[in-house]
Amino acid sequence: MAMSLLGRSAALLVLGTTGVTGAVAQEGPRRTRIAAGPQLVPRYPGYKGVVLRPFLDFSRSRGDAPFVFEAADESASISVFDTDGLAIGPTLSFEGSRRTRDVPGVRGVGFTVEPGVFAQYELAAPLRARLELRQGIGGHKGLAGVASVDYVARDRDEWLFAIGPRVTYSNGKYQRAYFGVPVESVAASGLPAFRPSGGVQALGANAGFLKQLTPQWGVYAYGKYDRLVDDAGRSPVVRRYGSRDQWSGGVSLTYTFRGHRD
């Protein structure tokens, strides 16, 4: 999958902020909600199985305004333009490495930093649409992104349930890094040469649930599934060493505390 859920957790630590909007412009003391727990995610795109990683989330609000909805699989981001339901701003994520021994005979892919931009729009309630586009620095050096729509049902901060489809896309450089087999690697790997082009990489869905148990404590869980399609799904690397089915999920405890008035 193009959007690394580990990447979101790590990027949240770097940004040190909420996913999309920061504190809501409203009177009253700031409120901060922190979530921490384990998650199981693919180690890199096309990986067969899952590995254990931390699942972190930070949200801020002000006064009695509900925390803004954030899907667990979206990149960490900051809104710099937010009006009439439209939000635009920078994002940051990270993508895991693929070692040479994971696909013998084919060059590995290094750890990748993925800065980018997002745009999201609140459609007729309760729908939200979001687009992300990120450029890899180091590692795969490609361009990747996700288009999503979420149906969000909630009772303010007492509980929230969200579910929606995902379309992951990436350019040829990204797909050749993770799914390609260069001609010079055929003899060493025993795989046929394969040069994927850019386009749709995966189709899937994400669902999340958050429940407040006390004024301070709550629980947050999510599950996601992606199916590699087109060139990514036809890749000899995926067919022999990986899986077209990409599963992930996590659970965390949340704690909400109030800050000071400005």
N, C-alpha and C positions, 0 to 999 in steps of 0.2 A: 504494500500500500504506500502511496506517496506521502501521506501525512503521518509522520511518526508520533505516536502517542507518548513515547519517551521524550521525543523532541519537544512536545508541548510542556511537559513537566520541567525539563531542564530550562526551557526558554522562560517559563514563569519565574524561575529563580533569578535569571539574568535580568529580566525586566523589572522584577519586584513590584508588580502591579496586577490589577485585574485584567481579565482577558480582553475586553473591548471598550469599556466606557469609563473606568475609574469611578470616582465618587459622583453620584447624581447631583445635579445642581438643585438643591432643595435645602431649606432651613433645617437645623437640627444637628445633633452630634453625628459624627461619622460612625459607621458600623463596618466591621471587617469580618469576613468569614473565611476561615482557613480549613482546607480539607487535606487529609493525608492518609495514605493506605497503600496496599499493593495492587499491581495490575499485571496481567499476562498479555504480552504483545509479541508479534513476529520480530525477530532481531533485525531483519532487513527486508525490503520488498521481495516477495516470492519465497521467503523462508518457510520451511516445513516445520510446523510446530510453533511453540511460544516460549518466551523466557520471562522470568520474573523481574519486574522493574517497579520503581516507586511511582505512585499516582498522586499528584499534587494539584491543588487548585487554590486560587486566591480571588476573592470577590470583595468589592467595596460598594457601599451605598451611603445615604445620608438621611437622617431623620427616620420617617416611617416608610420611605420609598422601598419597594421590594428590590432585592438584588437582581441585576440584569441577567437574563438567561445566557448561558454559555454552554455549547456542546462540548463534551469531553474530547472529541477528536479534532477540534479546531485549533489552529495555531494560537500561541500567545500573541496578543495584539493590543494596541492602544488606539483609541479613537481620537483623531485630530479634527474631524469634521462630523458633526452629529446634529441633524435637524430634520424635523418632520418624518421621523422613522428611518432616515438614511444615515448610515455611519460609514466613514472611510478612514483608513489609517494604515500604519505599518504593522507588519507581523514578523515574528521570528520563530523558527523551529530548527530542529536538528534531525539528521537522518543517520541511522546506524551503519556501521561498516560491514562489509562482507570480506572475510578472510580468504586468502588463496586456497587454504585447505578445505573451505566450504564447497568449492567447485574446483577440484583438482585440474590443473592444466589451463585454467582461465584466470587472468589477472584479477586480483581483488579490487574492492572499491573502498576508499577511505572514508572516515567519518566526515560528514558534510554539514556545514552551517548553511541555513536557508533563510535569509532575509527576504521580505516581500511586502506585498500590499494586500488589503482586503477591502471589500465593499459589501455591506449587508443592508437589507431593507425589510422593514416590518410590513408585511402584506396585510390584507384584511385579517384581523385577529381570528384565530391564534397562529397564523403562519409567519415564518421568518425565512427569507432567502439570503444566502451568503455565497460569495465568490472569493477565492484566494488564489494568488499567483506568487510563486517563490522561486528565486534563482539560487542554485547551489554554488557555494564557494568552497573549492577543494572537493575531494570526494568525487561524486558523480558529475559535477559541473553543469548539470542540466537544469531545465525549467520544468516546474511541476505545479500542480494546483488541484483544487477541489471545488466543485459546485454542489451546493446542498440546499435542501428545504427541510425545515423542521416544523412539525405540529407540536405546539407547546400548550399543555393544559396545566393550570396551577391554581392554588389558593394562596395568593401572595407568597410568603415565605414558609407557610405551613407544609406544603408539599408541591412537587413539580414533577410532571411526566412529559417527556419529549421523545418523538420518534420521527424519522424521516430518511429519504433516500440520499445517496451519495454517488457522484460521478467523479472519478479521479482521472486526470489527464496529465500527460508528460510529453516532452519533445523527444526527438530522436537521440540526442546526446544522453539524456537520462536513461532511456530504455536500453540503449546499447551498453551502458555501464552495468546495469543489473541483469539484463535479459539476453544480451548479445553474445555471440561466439565468433571472435575474429578468425579470419582464415589462418593466421599464424598460430592459433591455439588448437586447431583441429587435431593435429597429430598427438599432441601432449594430452589432450582432454578426452579424445575418443568421441567427441560430439560433432555433429555436422555444423558447418559454418552457418551463422544466422545473424542477419543485420536488420534489426527492427527499426521501424520508422516511428515518428511521433503520432499521438492521437489518444483516444480513450484507452486507459490502462486498466481500470477496474470499475465495476458497478457494485453497489452495496447499500447498506443501511446502518444507522446508528440509533440506539435507544438509551435513554438515561432516566433515572428516578432519584429524587431527593426528598427526604422526609425529615422534618424538624421534630425531635423527640422531646426536648425541653427548650426553654428560651435560649440556652447556650449550645446544647449538643444536638447533632443530627447525623444522618447517614446519607451517603451518596453512592450510587452504583451506576455502571453503564455496561453495555455490550455492543460490539460492532462486528459486522461481517462484510468482507469484500471478496468479489470473485474476479480474478484476473481474466481479461478478455483480449481479443484481437492478438496483436503481436506478443504482448506480455504473456497471454495464456498459451500461445503456441511455442514459446521459447523452449529449446532443448534443455536449457539450464533448469527451468521450472519443472519440466516433465521428468527429468532424471533425479534432480537433487532437491527440488522444492515442492510447492503445492500451489495450485490455482486458488484454493480456499484459504483465505486469510482471516483468522479469528482473533479477537482481542476482547478484553473485559477487565473491569476493576471495581473495587469497593473501598470506601474510605469513611472515616469518621470526620465530622465537621464540627468546628467550634466557632461561635460568633461572639465577638466582644465589641463594646462601644468605646469610641475614642473621645477626644475632646471637641468642644465647640470652637469654631474659628472666631 
